Amino acid sequence: MAERVVVPEGRRRRRRPTKHGAVLSERLIVETALRLVAQHGAEALSVRRLGAALGADPSALYRYFRNTDALLLALADELIGRAQEGWSVTGDWRADLRAIGLRIHTSYRSNPQVALLASHRTTGRPHETRAVETILGILRSGGFPDALAVRIYHAFVDQALAFAAQDAAALALPRAAQDADAEVWHAVYGRLSADTHPNIAATFPLLAADMCDSGYPFALELMLGAVTALRPAADGD
């Protein structure tokens, strides 16, 4: 029997153009998958639909991703990568945490359908590991001891992703449902009597205006204030 020749992974990947004239690559697959999920939701994340959109045999995708879950992790990692594009730390730990938190939240909100699928996943891919390294570096360089830095990192990331998931869920609703939810504040809360609901009635204009947007930026400031209080005093502080 002839000896089996093992072809390196890189050489097994398709180099001939697809039916659409593009050369298949991991980058092209991820970008196409992001577009499909944004347009059609979770059901679009299938090898068959992705192959059709790429103009390639669906089986060719397995040369890049072993299954759809691996592709989903790549999509999640792409959102984390986009949050870091064009940004670098400044050395001001509080400003840097604020910046990366808002960037992560914005990246997920910009891709709500993918955020719904992936905000709770741990990818272990390059963009995620770079983000973890960066945030821990911000905290350790900011004077937080390692044990405290890890706990703050955990709470910080979970807060950003939890708000991202909640906001993404709202943004992923059909437009009619989004409008109906927004109208509840006026149709129901705006008509509550001060006799039965004095606190809502007193604060209603402020409440209705504030509930139209994400609570994350203010929640982030609350967390940063708490983190500041935990930071050990350093010489010169």
C-alpha positions, 0 to 999 in steps of 0.5 A: 500500500502506498504511503499516505502523504500528509498535506500541510494545513496551509496547502490544503486551503483553497487558492482557486477563486470561488464562483464569485471571483474571490479567493477563499480565506479565513478573513473572507469567510468571517466577513461574509458570516458577519454580514449574513448573521447581521441580515438574517440572524442566527439561522444564517450561520450554516455551512450551506448558506455561507457556501452559497454566499461565498460561491464555494462548495460548503465542504471547502469551509471545513478547511478553515473551520472544523465546525460552525461553533469554531466559526462562531468563536472567530466571529466573536473574536472579530468583534473583540478585535474591532474594539481594539483597532486604532487604539493603544493604552495611554498610561492613565489606567482609569481613562484606558479602562473607560476607553476599552470598555466603551469600545467593546460595548460599541463593537458588540452593539454594532453587530447585535445579532452576532453579540446575541450568539457570542457575547458569553463565549470565551474564544481563546483566539488572538484578539481576545488574548490580546485584550485580556493581556492589555486590560490586565496590563492596565491594572497592574501598571496602575498599581493594583496587586495581581489578585485584585487586578484579576478580580477587577478584570473579571467584573469589568469584562463581565459588566461590559459584555452583560450590557452589550448582550442586553443592548444587543437583544433590544437592537436585534428586535424587529423595528416594530417591537423596538418602537412598541417597547419605547412607546410603553414609557409614554403610553403607560408610565407617562400616565401613571398618577402621582397619587399611586406612583408618586416617584415615577410621576415626579421623575417621568420626563427624566426617566423616559429620556434616560431609558432611551439609551444604554445604561452602560456608560454610567454603570461603567463610571460607577465601576471605575469609581469603585475601582478607584476606591480599591486602589492601594495608595502609592507614593506621590498619590 
